[in-house]
């Protein structure tokens, strides 16, 4: 049984350890789909998913990490949102680990996040997907997100990336 919950500090530590371990496998699906595809340097990835960095996000009050847990112990995936001051929340990422894909976990993350954000009074959830990430784009469109723009942005690691920005108006669903 899979449950979706807000992450505790101890579960964030376990998530960091699992992510860094999965990302060591340069031929693995997690690395190829989330790092290699975007040309992200390994040093940047290690810092982004380090225990220190992941723990800072919720401690700041501006970010929430959710975990999908199988039988309350095995991490099946995670999602992270960033709260903005203007009534908008950014869905930073949804990652479902390979052995758990195609089980509706991404949809369950989205359902839990929209429920929590509606309760808090958030008006809009926005998300960026890579322009070539058709699976992610179809997922957001299927779940009511509307495409708003297609920017090309500079990345923190010195590259450029073509994105599609989507919004979900919470008062309209």
N, CA, C and O of each residue as an XYZ file, in Angstrom:
692
protein
N       0.839     -1.182      0.000
C       0.000      0.000      0.000
C       0.887      1.249      0.000
O       1.831      1.352      0.784
N       0.576      2.178     -0.873
C       1.335      3.426     -0.990
C       0.573      4.538     -0.275
O      -0.631      4.705     -0.472
N       1.291      5.297      0.559
C       0.715      6.479      1.207
C       1.541      7.694      0.807
O       2.739      7.584      0.543
N       0.895      8.844      0.766
C       1.560     10.113      0.465
C       1.497     10.963      1.726
O       0.417     11.236      2.250
N       2.669     11.379      2.209
C       2.742     12.172      3.432
C       3.781     13.269      3.286
O       4.692     13.180      2.462
N       3.626     14.311      4.104
C       4.682     15.313      4.195
C       5.884     14.652      4.859
O       5.735     13.859      5.788
N       7.053     14.982      4.381
C       8.275     14.344      4.859
C       8.719     14.910      6.201
O       8.665     16.119      6.429
N       9.153     14.029      7.075
C       9.778     14.417      8.343
C      11.278     14.591      8.104
O      11.784     14.237      7.039
N      11.980     15.132      9.086
C      13.432     15.284      8.940
C      14.114     13.938      8.746
O      15.023     13.818      7.925
N      13.689     12.934      9.484
C      14.336     11.624      9.337
C      14.039     11.020      7.962
O      14.904     10.368      7.377
N      12.839     11.227      7.449
C      12.538     10.678      6.126
C      13.250     11.463      5.024
O      13.567     10.895      3.979
N      13.505     12.752      5.236
C      14.282     13.536      4.266
C      15.720     13.021      4.228
O      16.325     12.937      3.160
N      16.258     12.678      5.386
C      17.611     12.103      5.421
C      17.654     10.794      4.621
O      18.586     10.562      3.851
N      16.651      9.953      4.807
C      16.581      8.683      4.072
C      16.410      8.942      2.573
O      16.999      8.237      1.753
N      15.613      9.943      2.214
C      15.412     10.297      0.803
C      16.733     10.731      0.180
O      17.076     10.278     -0.912
N      17.474     11.596      0.852
C      18.757     12.063      0.333
C      19.686     10.879      0.077
O      20.313     10.790     -0.978
N      19.767      9.981      1.040
C      20.636      8.811      0.904
C      20.218      7.959     -0.298
O      21.064      7.516     -1.075
N      18.907      7.733     -0.446
C      18.408      6.921     -1.563
C      18.686      7.609     -2.900
O      19.142      6.969     -3.848
N      18.411      8.920     -2.974
C      18.632      9.646     -4.227
C      20.099      9.627     -4.636
O      20.424      9.324     -5.784
N      20.978      9.949     -3.703
C      22.395      9.986     -4.029
C      22.900      8.610     -4.446
O      23.763      8.495     -5.317
N      22.365      7.583     -3.829
C      22.733      6.213     -4.202
C      22.243      5.892     -5.622
O      22.999      5.360     -6.435
N      20.986      6.216     -5.914
C      20.437      5.960     -7.253
C      21.180      6.750     -8.327
O      21.382      6.260     -9.438
N      21.583      7.972     -7.993
C      22.244      8.830     -8.975
C      23.702      8.446     -9.225
O      24.318      8.944    -10.166
N      24.250      7.577     -8.404
C      25.607      7.065     -8.641
C      25.642      6.167     -9.871
O      26.675      6.052    -10.530
N      24.508      5.527    -10.180
C      24.430      4.631    -11.331
C      24.181      5.459    -12.590
O      23.044      5.825    -12.889
N      25.252      5.748    -13.319
C      25.168      6.625    -14.495
C      24.405      5.993    -15.659
O      24.105      6.674    -16.640
N      24.089      4.700    -15.563
C      23.300      4.048    -16.603
C      21.861      3.823    -16.140
O      21.040      3.309    -16.899
N      21.555      4.202    -14.911
C      20.231      3.976    -14.347
C      19.207      4.987    -14.830
O      19.544      6.100    -15.234
N      17.963      4.577    -14.779
C      16.851      5.405    -15.251
C      16.757      6.743    -14.517
O      16.494      7.771    -15.141
N      16.967      6.739    -13.207
C      16.855      7.989    -12.434
C      17.908      8.988    -12.906
O      17.601     10.164    -13.103
N      19.139      8.533    -13.088
C      20.209      9.422    -13.552
C      19.935      9.898    -14.981
O      20.028     11.092    -15.264
N      19.602      8.985    -15.866
C      19.399      9.343    -17.264
C      18.232     10.309    -17.446
O      18.332     11.257    -18.226
N      17.115     10.078    -16.730
C      15.917     10.908    -16.901
C      15.975     12.244    -16.182
O      15.285     13.183    -16.579
N      16.784     12.352    -15.131
C      16.750     13.555    -14.311
C      18.042     14.356    -14.305
O      18.060     15.497    -13.844
N      19.123     13.774    -14.810
C      20.416     14.463    -14.781
C      21.014     14.538    -16.188
O      21.207     15.628    -16.728
N      21.301     13.387    -16.772
C      21.976     13.353    -18.071
C      21.170     14.080    -19.145
O      21.735     14.808    -19.962
N      19.868     13.885    -19.145
C      19.005     14.489    -20.162
C      19.135     16.009    -20.207
O      18.988     16.623    -21.264
N      19.415     16.612    -19.044
C      19.483     18.066    -18.952
C      20.919     18.592    -18.882
O      21.137     19.800    -18.787
N      21.891     17.687    -18.928
C      23.280     18.114    -18.884
C      23.689     18.720    -17.548
O      24.542     19.606    -17.501
N      23.088     18.248    -16.474
C      23.386     18.800    -15.151
C      24.688     18.185    -14.634
O      24.833     16.963    -14.631
N      25.627     19.012    -14.200
C      26.881     18.472    -13.672
C      26.654     17.664    -12.390
O      25.795     18.004    -11.577
N      27.423     16.604    -12.222
C      27.286     15.737    -11.051
C      27.451     16.503     -9.740
O      26.742     16.223     -8.773
N      28.372     17.462     -9.693
C      28.600     18.223     -8.459
C      27.340     19.000     -8.062
O      26.998     19.083     -6.883
N      26.659     19.565     -9.059
C      25.429     20.313     -8.794
C      24.358     19.386     -8.233
O      23.662     19.737     -7.281
N      24.230     18.209     -8.822
C      23.227     17.237     -8.397
C      23.504     16.775     -6.972
O      22.591     16.704     -6.149
N      24.760     16.462     -6.684
C      25.115     16.012     -5.334
C      24.777     17.060     -4.295
O      24.301     16.728     -3.209
N      25.016     18.317     -4.612
C      24.682     19.387     -3.665
C      23.163     19.550     -3.550
O      22.639     19.698     -2.446
N      22.461     19.523     -4.673
C      21.012     19.739     -4.678
C      20.268     18.681     -3.874
O      19.257     18.978     -3.238
N      20.766     17.445     -3.899
C      20.083     16.359     -3.201
C      20.800     15.916     -1.935
O      20.512     14.855     -1.381
N      21.740     16.744     -1.484
C      22.412     16.435     -0.226
C      21.423     16.583      0.926
O      20.428     17.301      0.829
N      21.720     15.894      2.002
C      20.876     15.972      3.198
C      20.734     17.420      3.664
O      19.635     17.859      4.002
N      21.830     18.152      3.682
C      21.809     19.543      4.147
C      20.861     20.386      3.294
O      20.028     21.119      3.828
N      20.989     20.283      1.975
C      20.149     21.076      1.074
C      18.681     20.680      1.198
O      17.810     21.545      1.294
N      18.407     19.386      1.197
C      17.007     18.949      1.291
C      16.384     19.336      2.629
O      15.197     19.659      2.680
N      17.150     19.310      3.702
C      16.604     19.708      5.012
C      16.376     21.208      5.107
O      15.482     21.649      5.829
N      17.164     21.998      4.394
C      17.000     23.452      4.416
C      15.665     23.880      3.826
O      15.060     24.849      4.284
N      15.211     23.164      2.820
C      13.999     23.567      2.101
C      12.794     23.682      3.041
O      12.203     24.759      3.121
N      12.409     22.631      3.746
C      11.255     22.773      4.636
C      11.546     23.652      5.857
O      10.642     24.308      6.375
N      12.797     23.670      6.317
C      13.147     24.516      7.464
C      12.920     25.986      7.162
O      12.631     26.769      8.067
N      13.050     26.368      5.893
C      12.869     27.766      5.504
C      11.403     28.188      5.555
O      11.100     29.380      5.588
N      10.485     27.205      5.562
C       9.061     27.516      5.533
C       8.542     27.820      4.143
O       7.345     28.043      3.964
N       9.415     27.833      3.167
C       9.010     28.176      1.802
C       8.912     26.964      0.892
O       8.650     27.100     -0.304
N       9.120     25.775      1.454
C       9.114     24.569      0.638
C       8.557     23.404      1.455
O       8.710     23.345      2.675
N       7.913     22.487      0.752
C       7.405     21.267      1.386
C       7.817     20.087      0.523
O       7.723     20.133     -0.703
N       8.275     19.027      1.182
C       8.617     17.787      0.493
C       7.609     16.726      0.916
O       7.329     16.555      2.103
N       7.075     16.025     -0.060
C       6.147     14.923      0.166
C       6.842     13.625     -0.228
O       7.649     13.604     -1.157
N       6.528     12.554      0.475
C       7.064     11.242      0.124
C       5.929     10.270     -0.163
O       4.878     10.312      0.476
N       6.157      9.401     -1.129
C       5.293      8.247     -1.355
C       6.003      7.077     -0.690
O       7.147      6.762     -1.017
N       5.312      6.438      0.248
C       5.906      5.328      0.987
C       5.109      4.055      0.763
O       3.881      4.041      0.852
N       5.838      2.986      0.470
C       5.215      1.676      0.361
C       5.277      1.026      1.742
O       6.347      0.892      2.336
N       4.108      0.626      2.237
C       4.016     -0.005      3.553
C       4.704      0.809      4.648
O       5.314      0.261      5.565
N       4.587      2.135      4.523
C       5.100      3.093      5.519
C       6.610      3.114      5.684
O       7.113      3.766      6.600
N       7.354      2.414      4.818
C       8.804      2.396      5.038
C       9.641      2.566      3.774
O      10.661      3.253      3.830
N       9.269      1.983      2.648
C      10.091      2.059      1.435
C       9.677      3.272      0.608
O       8.508      3.436      0.259
N      10.665      4.123      0.300
C      10.380      5.340     -0.459
C      10.153      4.987     -1.925
O      11.022      4.418     -2.586
N       8.962      5.338     -2.419
C       8.589      5.054     -3.799
C       8.792      6.279     -4.700
O       8.861      6.151     -5.922
N       8.885      7.457     -4.092
C       9.068      8.683     -4.858
C       8.904      9.881     -3.954
O       8.634      9.755     -2.759
N       9.076     11.060     -4.557
C       8.911     12.287     -3.782
C       8.452     13.424     -4.674
O       8.586     13.377     -5.896
N       7.913     14.435     -4.037
C       7.517     15.660     -4.719
C       7.950     16.823     -3.849
O       8.000     16.708     -2.625
N       8.262     17.938     -4.482
C       8.645     19.132     -3.732
C       7.922     20.328     -4.317
O       7.849     20.503     -5.534
N       7.386     21.151     -3.420
C       6.743     22.395     -3.832
C       7.436     23.557     -3.145
O       7.976     23.424     -2.047
N       7.407     24.703     -3.820
C       7.962     25.940     -3.272
C       6.842     26.960     -3.189
O       6.142     27.210     -4.170
N       6.680     27.545     -2.020
C       5.610     28.508     -1.782
C       6.096     29.915     -2.111
O       7.145     30.347     -1.632
N       5.336     30.616     -2.921
C       5.642     32.009     -3.238
C       4.704     32.904     -2.435
O       3.671     32.453     -1.941
N       5.070     34.161     -2.313
C       4.286     35.094     -1.501
C       3.050     35.636     -2.202
O       2.254     36.338     -1.579
N       2.874     35.334     -3.462
C       1.789     35.932     -4.242
C       0.595     34.994     -4.456
O      -0.156     35.162     -5.417
N       0.415     34.014     -3.571
C      -0.706     33.079     -3.728
C      -0.452     31.988     -4.740
O      -1.370     31.267     -5.132
N       0.808     31.865     -5.169
C       1.199     30.854     -6.148
C       2.181     29.881     -5.508
O       3.066     30.279     -4.750
N       2.013     28.621     -5.820
C       2.953     27.595     -5.399
C       3.564     26.979     -6.637
O       2.861     26.680     -7.603
N       4.881     26.787     -6.611
C       5.575     26.134     -7.720
C       5.764     24.664     -7.384
O       6.333     24.321     -6.348
N       5.284     23.806     -8.264
C       5.549     22.377     -8.159
C       6.935     22.180     -8.758
O       7.104     22.186     -9.978
N       7.923     22.007     -7.888
C       9.306     21.947     -8.327
C       9.620     20.624     -9.002
O      10.313     20.589    -10.019
N       9.108     19.526     -8.435
C       9.371     18.224     -9.041
C       8.458     17.154     -8.469
O       8.041     17.205     -7.312
N       8.167     16.196     -9.312
C       7.586     14.920     -8.896
C       8.506     13.858     -9.478
O       8.737     13.819    -10.686
N       9.028     12.998     -8.610
C       9.891     11.905     -9.049
C       9.323     10.614     -8.469
O       9.183     10.478     -7.254
N       8.999      9.674     -9.345
C       8.563      8.346     -8.917
C       9.673      7.381     -9.339
O      10.062      7.334    -10.506
N      10.172      6.614     -8.368
C      11.287      5.722     -8.652
C      10.844      4.591     -9.580
O       9.694      4.154     -9.531
N      11.774      4.116    -10.434
C      11.423      3.200    -11.531
C      10.565      1.996    -11.148
O       9.643      1.649    -11.886
N      10.837      1.363    -10.033
C      10.066      0.161     -9.704
C       8.622      0.461     -9.307
O       7.825     -0.455     -9.102
N       8.289      1.760     -9.199
C       6.937      2.153     -8.780
C       6.178      2.934     -9.851
O       5.070      3.404     -9.589
N       6.741      3.084    -11.044
C       6.052      3.858    -12.079
C       4.800      3.139    -12.565
O       4.628      1.935    -12.380
N       3.945      3.920    -13.188
C       2.690      3.424    -13.788
C       1.731      2.833    -12.761
O       0.960      1.925    -13.071
N       1.784      3.360    -11.523
C       0.878      2.912    -10.466
C       0.012      4.057     -9.930
O      -0.658      3.905     -8.909
N       0.029      5.202    -10.621
C      -0.794      6.327    -10.201
C      -0.202      7.166     -9.078
O      -0.900      7.998     -8.499
N       1.075      6.963     -8.760
C       1.682      7.687     -7.649
C       1.826      9.173     -7.973
O       1.584     10.013     -7.107
N       2.210      9.511     -9.193
C       2.312     10.920     -9.580
C       0.979     11.634     -9.433
O       0.925     12.764     -8.947
N      -0.089     10.983     -9.847
C      -1.434     11.556     -9.719
C      -1.809     11.713     -8.251
O      -2.448     12.696     -7.875
N      -1.422     10.760     -7.428
C      -1.705     10.854     -5.990
C      -0.923     11.992     -5.341
O      -1.441     12.683     -4.464
N       0.333     12.189     -5.773
C       1.094     13.349     -5.293
C       0.343     14.633     -5.635
O       0.138     15.496     -4.781
N      -0.059     14.743     -6.886
C      -0.737     15.947     -7.351
C      -2.038     16.176     -6.593
O      -2.353     17.310     -6.232
N      -2.782     15.129     -6.352
C      -4.032     15.236     -5.602
C      -3.783     15.742     -4.184
O      -4.481     16.640     -3.712
N      -2.807     15.177     -3.515
C      -2.502     15.589     -2.140
C      -2.020     17.039     -2.100
O      -2.425     17.808     -1.228
N      -1.163     17.404     -3.037
C      -0.633     18.770     -3.072
C      -1.749     19.771     -3.336
O      -1.833     20.791     -2.652
N      -2.605     19.498     -4.315
C      -3.677     20.457     -4.614
C      -4.649     20.560     -3.439
O      -5.137     21.648     -3.137
N      -4.930     19.450     -2.782
C      -5.802     19.473     -1.604
C      -5.186     20.347     -0.502
O      -5.868     21.207      0.056
N      -3.922     20.137     -0.192
C      -3.255     20.926      0.847
C      -3.183     22.393      0.472
O      -3.409     23.261      1.315
N      -2.872     22.678     -0.779
C      -2.730     24.073     -1.213
C      -4.081     24.796     -1.256
O      -4.151     25.977     -0.915
N      -5.135     24.123     -1.659
C      -6.482     24.734     -1.604
C      -6.824     25.118     -0.174
O      -7.328     26.209      0.090
N      -6.541     24.198      0.745
C      -6.828     24.432      2.155
C      -6.083     25.669      2.673
O      -6.598     26.393      3.525
N      -4.877     25.908      2.160
C      -4.071     27.053      2.583
C      -4.464     28.344      1.868
O      -3.993     29.421      2.234
N      -5.310     28.245      0.867
C      -5.735     29.438      0.149
C      -4.898     29.778     -1.074
O      -5.027     30.868     -1.631
N      -4.056     28.869     -1.490
C      -3.257     29.075     -2.698
C      -4.194     29.160     -3.895
O      -5.136     28.378     -4.017
N      -3.928     30.110     -4.768
C      -4.796     30.311     -5.927
C      -4.312     29.558     -7.172
O      -5.118     29.102     -7.982
N      -2.979     29.433     -7.315
C      -2.420     28.847     -8.538
C      -1.228     27.962     -8.204
O      -0.397     28.305     -7.362
N      -1.158     26.819     -8.877
C       0.041     25.990     -8.847
C       0.643     26.069    -10.239
O      -0.042     25.865    -11.241
N       1.932     26.366    -10.286
C       2.611     26.400    -11.585
C       3.719     25.357    -11.594
O       4.268     24.996    -10.553
N       4.033     24.883    -12.790
C       5.080     23.882    -12.960
C       5.746     24.095    -14.311
O       5.105     24.501    -15.280
N       7.040     23.815    -14.357
C       7.778     23.817    -15.617
C       8.109     22.382    -15.988
O       8.488     21.577    -15.137
N       7.961     22.075    -17.259
C       8.373     20.770    -17.785
C       9.314     21.039    -18.953
O       9.143     22.018    -19.680
N      10.297     20.179    -19.132
C      11.167     20.309    -20.296
C      10.337     20.233    -21.567
O       9.408     19.431    -21.663
N      10.668     21.062    -22.533
C       9.889     21.111    -23.774
C       9.796     19.747    -24.442
O       8.779     19.427    -25.058
N      10.850     18.937    -24.326
C      10.866     17.619    -24.950
C      10.358     16.509    -24.040
O      10.331     15.349    -24.452
N       9.960     16.830    -22.830
C       9.456     15.819    -21.885
C       7.963     15.587    -22.109
O       7.125     16.055    -21.338
N       7.652     14.864    -23.167
C       6.252     14.687    -23.559
C       5.445     13.919    -22.510
O       4.264     14.204    -22.311
N       6.066     12.957    -21.845
C       5.352     12.202    -20.800
C       4.912     13.140    -19.678
O       3.762     13.088    -19.244
N       5.815     13.995    -19.208
C       5.484     14.946    -18.143
C       4.439     15.950    -18.627
O       3.498     16.265    -17.899
N       4.598     16.445    -19.832
C       3.651     17.427    -20.351
C       2.241     16.837    -20.465
O       1.264     17.496    -20.110
N       2.134     15.608    -20.956
C       0.813     14.962    -21.048
C       0.210     14.769    -19.653
O      -0.995     14.942    -19.465
N       1.052     14.412    -18.679
C       0.594     14.229    -17.306
C      -0.031     15.518    -16.768
O      -1.131     15.486    -16.216
N       0.649     16.635    -16.923
C       0.113     17.898    -16.403
C      -1.145     18.315    -17.159
O      -2.111     18.772    -16.548
N      -1.140     18.163    -18.467
C      -2.319     18.525    -19.261
C      -3.514     17.655    -18.883
O      -4.632     18.158    -18.767
N      -3.292     16.361    -18.691
C      -4.361     15.438    -18.296
C      -4.958     15.828    -16.942
O      -6.130     15.569    -16.670
N      -4.144     16.446    -16.108
C      -4.587     16.815    -14.771
C      -5.028     18.275    -14.651
O      -5.072     18.826    -13.552
N      -5.354     18.894    -15.783
C      -5.987     20.207    -15.758
C      -5.065     21.402    -15.832
O      -5.538     22.537    -15.773
N      -3.769     21.192    -15.959
C      -2.838     22.313    -16.086
C      -2.946     22.890    -17.497
O      -3.102     22.158    -18.474
N      -2.861     24.210    -17.581
C      -2.946     24.925    -18.853
C      -1.568     25.494    -19.191
O      -0.925     26.122    -18.349
N      -1.126     25.272    -20.415
C       0.158     25.813    -20.866
C       0.053     27.332    -20.945
O      -0.892     27.865    -21.527
N       1.027     28.027    -20.357
C       0.987     29.489    -20.354
C       2.113     30.128    -21.151
O       1.941     31.220    -21.693
N       3.270     29.462    -21.231
C       4.381     30.011    -22.015
C       5.420     28.934    -22.265
O       5.376     27.855    -21.674
N       6.365     29.249    -23.161
C       7.445     28.329    -23.506
C       8.773     29.083    -23.470
O       9.310     29.453    -24.514
N       9.297     29.308    -22.271
C      10.546     30.072    -22.167
C      11.782     29.198    -22.378
O      11.741     27.983    -22.185
N      12.863     29.830    -22.772
C      14.190     29.224    -22.733
C      14.923     29.970    -21.635
O      15.017     31.198    -21.655
N      15.448     29.207    -20.666
C      16.023     29.835    -19.481
C      17.474     29.428    -19.279
O      17.901     28.350    -19.694
N      18.220     30.316    -18.633
C      19.564     29.971    -18.184
C      19.435     29.089    -16.952
O      18.558     29.305    -16.116
N      20.304     28.100    -16.842
C      20.292     27.192    -15.701
C      21.348     27.610    -14.683
O      22.303     28.303    -15.033
N      21.187     27.195    -13.430
C      22.200     27.520    -12.416
C      23.565     26.897    -12.710
O      24.570     27.343    -12.158
N      23.620     25.881    -13.566
C      24.892     25.220    -13.874
C      25.499     25.731    -15.177
O      26.462     25.153    -15.681
N      24.942     26.812    -15.725
C      25.557     27.455    -16.879
C      25.035     27.047    -18.238
O      25.580     27.476    -19.255
N      24.007     26.240    -18.287
C      23.423     25.846    -19.569
C      22.165     26.641    -19.880
O      21.849     27.619    -19.203
N      21.462     26.213    -20.899
C      20.155     26.786    -21.246
C      19.202     25.626    -21.432
O      19.594     24.544    -21.869
N      17.936     25.863    -21.093
C      16.951     24.799    -21.183
C      15.639     25.369    -21.716
O      15.208     26.450    -21.314
N      15.015     24.626    -22.625
C      13.710     25.008    -23.169
C      12.626     24.350    -22.320
O      12.630     23.135    -22.120
N      11.714     25.156    -21.833
C      10.680     24.685    -20.922
C       9.293     25.000    -21.454
O       9.121     25.808    -22.367
N       8.315     24.343    -20.863
C       6.912     24.702    -21.038
C       6.382     24.956    -19.633
O       6.506     24.106    -18.751
N       5.795     26.124    -19.432
C       5.242     26.488    -18.126
C       3.742     26.247    -18.140
O       3.037     26.651    -19.065
N       3.269     25.577    -17.089
C       1.848     25.268    -16.929
C       1.333     25.872    -15.624
O       2.083     26.052    -14.664
N       0.037     26.181    -15.612
C      -0.628     26.649    -14.393
C      -1.913     25.875    -14.168
O      -2.617     25.491    -15.102
N      -2.186     25.665    -12.901
C      -3.459     25.078    -12.485
C      -4.111     26.075    -11.542
O      -3.580     26.359    -10.468
N      -5.266     26.609    -11.942
C      -6.029     27.529    -11.087
C      -6.851     26.692    -10.131
O      -7.727     25.940    -10.557
N      -6.577     26.816     -8.842
C      -7.237     25.958     -7.871
C      -8.699     26.300     -7.638
O      -9.478     25.423     -7.261
N      -9.089     27.536     -7.849
C     -10.491     27.892     -7.649
C     -11.373     27.466     -8.811
O     -12.591     27.638     -8.757
N     -10.773     26.909     -9.870
C     -11.538     26.502    -11.048
C     -11.728     25.002    -11.142
O     -12.318     24.517    -12.108
N     -11.234     24.242    -10.143
C     -11.371     22.783    -10.205
C     -12.161     22.282     -9.051
O     -12.383     21.077     -8.931
